[in-house]
């Protein structure tokens, strides 16, 4: 149920309506209110344990929203061999969170923007509509009639997260026992760097602008614009996304799920190969689903940007594995990429066969079905310490965030029961193939790509 608008909000809204600014036959305020009211709150609110002070952050979030909780969140939606009854307790971490008190929220906004929310915004919803990994999200309408989402960072969360990073070192020690060739220090440093970047909303705003500018005009990929005047290091305001939640979207038919899955797949790999960036947080709460395959992508805090040489490494691996199916070339490329110790004395066929499951969805020009059986097998295969190759494996810094494709993205696609010719779609995207459109969505992308190329040429 949507929270009702109080009389003061209605009065402020009526002032906006009286401005008379027309957009496609409707006032800005009417459009904003329609978007505002269409966005159902997605967080169960428990005011009995609300956060009122920084000390509460350390108490509540130290146990719920630290580094280890990110791992728990991942377990809740990643298809793994871990029994469902053991995964289920983590599912509440996806969206259940003790909210900040209204007084604390008012204080934070006053500190960041110079006035309380009722003074800054024409309409302000005091109840959060979503839980971010390090804060909570409220909906609002700005003074010029824009419906927005306002992400507010928990005060003191930086200290809590920084202290919790020590837990990563414990994980690293365990990994080292099973994978002696793994450079766990470099891997943990990379993870820590990405997590710490999430604490800076200015950096996230920069990431989101980059993605929004790149995908502007795309037929199915939607990135909300950042509203700079209402954003700071601890406050991020963007356009309010439209669409239904992941859990609600599960009720839709398979055709709708397949279209959305194709959009998500295109978003990830267009970002990687054209933008040289990867939004490394494929969490169910970071998608809103619309009509005809439209997906709105949220939360760009955990983003990895790659250099040209790093992308070329990814390309060489795909060419050797998928295009040429050449064990000798793949073995050389995987060692050069830092994913396998040079001391590995296994024959090239064994090395090649070990990595085939990671490329299975695009190995052949046929339909491939993502399901829990596949992702569970992939998870077990990834962490099989008894495999002959295990003692030679490594994860170089460039590949740390990319592993979220195997563990996160593929689980999202499995949850949507996605089945299509992913090789055909990938062929459109890979810079070394660029095949003609293989789907209706691919055909719809053509004009967007043309405009993208023309815009790039003008720069």
Beta strands, then each sheet from edge to edge (+ up, - down):
strand 1: 22-23
strand 2: 26-27
strand 3: 123-124
strand 4: 130-132
strand 5: 135-141
strand 6: 147-153
strand 7: 221-223
strand 8: 235-239
strand 9: 277-279
strand 10: 287-289
strand 11: 295-297
strand 12: 303-305
strand 13: 368-369
strand 14: 419-420
sheet 1: 1+ 2-
sheet 2: 3+ 5- 4+
sheet 3: 3+ 5- 6+ 8-
sheet 4: 7+ 11+ 10-
sheet 5: 9+ 12-
sheet 6: 13+ 14-
end
